[in-house]
Amino acid sequence: MEVLALTILVSLVLAIIFLVCFTCEVIKPRKNSLEHTSLLPLDDDPTPPAKSAKN
């Protein structure tokens, strides 16, 4: 019985962590949609990094 209580406790903690992370992600303002952000790693033509002003 103690193992069942421990399993339920761990499951509840993981569910709460998921809900907090999901809520933070939904509330966070962004310039692009979630779909655009999730597809960025698949972009074939990444923008080149800005060159520094060092000579």
LOFIDO-138110 format. One line per field, with one value per residue: residue number from 1; residue in one letter; chain; x, y, z of N, C-alpha, C in turn. Coordinates in Angstrom, 1 decimal. Each point is the difference from the previous one (the first is absolute). Last residue first. Layout:
% residues N
num: NUM	... .
residuo: A	... .
cadena: A	... .
n.c1: X	... .
n.c2: Y	... .
n.c3: Z	... .
ca.c1: X	... .
ca.c2: Y	... .
ca.c3: Z	... .
c.c1: X	... .
c.c2: Y	... .
c.c3: Z	... .
END
This chain:
% residues 55
num: 55	54	53	52	51	50	49	48	47	46	45	44	43	42	41	40	39	38	37	36	35	34	33	32	31	30	29	28	27	26	25	24	23	22	21	20	19	18	17	16	15	14	13	12	11	10	9	8	7	6	5	4	3	2	1 .
residuo: N	K	A	S	K	A	P	P	T	P	D	D	D	L	P	L	L	S	T	H	E	L	S	N	K	R	P	K	I	V	E	C	T	F	C	V	L	F	I	I	A	L	V	L	S	V	L	I	T	L	A	L	V	E	M .
cadena: A	A	A	A	A	A	A	A	A	A	A	A	A	A	A	A	A	A	A	A	A	A	A	A	A	A	A	A	A	A	A	A	A	A	A	A	A	A	A	A	A	A	A	A	A	A	A	A	A	A	A	A	A	A	A .
n.c1: 38.3	-5.6	-4.9	-3.4	-4.0	-4.5	-2.4	-3.3	-4.5	-2.3	-2.4	-2.5	-3.5	-2.0	-0.4	-3.8	-4.8	-2.7	-1.6	-3.8	-4.2	-2.0	-0.4	2.1	1.7	-0.9	-1.2	-2.0	-3.1	0.0	3.4	-0.4	-2.9	1.6	2.7	-2.1	-2.0	2.7	1.3	-3.1	-0.3	3.2	-0.7	-3.1	1.4	2.4	-2.5	-2.1	2.6	0.7	-3.4	-0.1	3.0	-1.1	-2.6 .
n.c2: 44.5	-0.1	0.1	-4.4	-3.0	-3.3	-4.5	-2.6	-2.8	-4.5	-3.9	-4.2	-1.5	-2.3	1.3	2.9	-0.9	1.0	4.5	1.1	-1.2	2.6	5.2	5.0	3.6	-0.2	-0.5	-3.0	-3.1	-4.7	-2.6	-0.8	-3.4	-4.4	-1.5	-1.3	-4.2	-3.9	-1.2	-2.3	-4.6	-2.7	-1.0	-3.4	-4.5	-1.8	-1.6	-4.2	-3.7	-1.2	-2.4	-4.6	-2.6	-1.4	-3.9 .
n.c3: -35.7	2.0	0.9	-0.8	-2.3	-0.2	-1.8	-3.5	-1.3	-1.8	-2.8	0.0	4.1	3.9	4.7	1.1	1.1	3.9	0.3	-2.5	1.8	3.4	-1.2	0.1	2.6	5.5	5.8	4.2	2.2	-0.7	2.2	4.6	1.3	-0.2	3.5	4.0	0.0	0.6	4.4	2.6	-0.6	2.1	4.6	0.9	-0.3	3.6	3.6	-0.4	0.9	4.5	2.2	-0.8	2.4	4.4	0.7 .
ca.c1: 0.9	1.4	0.6	0.4	1.4	0.5	0.2	1.4	0.6	0.0	0.8	1.2	0.3	0.0	1.2	1.3	0.6	0.3	1.1	1.2	0.4	0.7	-0.9	-0.4	-0.2	1.0	-0.2	1.2	-0.1	-1.2	0.3	1.0	-0.6	-0.9	0.8	0.6	-1.0	-0.4	1.1	0.1	-1.2	0.3	1.0	-0.6	-0.8	0.9	0.6	-0.9	-0.2	1.2	0.0	-1.1	0.6	0.9	-0.8 .
ca.c2: 0.1	0.0	1.2	0.9	0.1	1.4	0.8	0.0	1.3	0.9	1.1	-0.3	1.0	-0.7	-0.9	0.7	-0.5	-1.5	-0.3	0.6	-0.9	-1.2	-1.1	-1.0	0.7	-0.3	0.7	0.7	1.4	0.6	0.1	1.1	1.3	0.2	0.3	1.3	1.1	0.2	0.7	1.4	0.6	0.1	1.0	1.4	0.3	0.4	1.3	1.0	0.1	0.7	1.3	0.7	0.2	1.2	1.2 .
ca.c3: -1.2	0.2	-0.5	1.0	0.1	-0.2	1.3	0.4	-0.2	1.1	-0.3	-0.9	-1.0	-1.3	-0.2	-0.3	-1.3	0.1	0.9	-0.6	-1.2	0.6	0.6	-1.0	-1.3	-1.0	-1.3	-0.5	0.4	-0.7	-1.5	-0.2	0.2	-1.1	-1.2	0.2	-0.1	-1.4	-0.8	0.4	-0.7	-1.4	-0.1	0.3	-1.2	-1.1	0.3	-0.2	-1.4	-0.6	0.4	-0.7	-1.3	0.0	0.0 .
c.c1: 1.4	0.8	1.5	0.8	0.4	1.5	0.6	0.2	1.4	0.7	0.1	0.9	1.2	0.3	0.0	1.2	1.3	0.7	0.4	1.2	1.3	0.4	0.8	-0.9	-0.6	-0.3	1.1	-0.3	1.1	-0.1	-1.2	0.3	1.0	-0.6	-0.9	0.8	0.6	-0.9	-0.4	1.1	0.0	-1.1	0.4	1.1	-0.6	-0.8	1.0	0.6	-1.0	-0.1	1.2	-0.1	-1.1	0.5	0.9 .
c.c2: -0.6	-0.1	0.0	1.2	1.0	0.0	1.3	0.9	0.0	1.3	1.0	1.2	-0.3	1.0	-0.7	-0.9	0.7	-0.4	-1.4	-0.3	0.5	-0.9	-1.2	-1.0	-1.0	0.7	-0.4	0.7	0.8	1.5	0.6	0.1	1.1	1.4	0.3	0.3	1.4	1.1	0.2	0.7	1.5	0.7	0.2	1.1	1.4	0.4	0.4	1.4	1.1	0.2	0.8	1.4	0.7	0.3	1.3 .
c.c3: 0.3	-1.3	0.2	-0.6	1.0	0.2	-0.3	1.3	0.5	-0.3	1.3	-0.1	-0.8	-1.1	-1.3	-0.1	-0.3	-1.3	0.1	0.8	-0.6	-1.2	0.5	0.6	-1.1	-1.3	-0.9	-1.4	-0.5	0.3	-0.7	-1.5	-0.2	0.1	-1.2	-1.2	0.2	-0.2	-1.4	-0.7	0.4	-0.8	-1.5	-0.1	0.2	-1.2	-1.1	0.3	-0.3	-1.5	-0.5	0.3	-0.9	-1.4	0.0 .
END
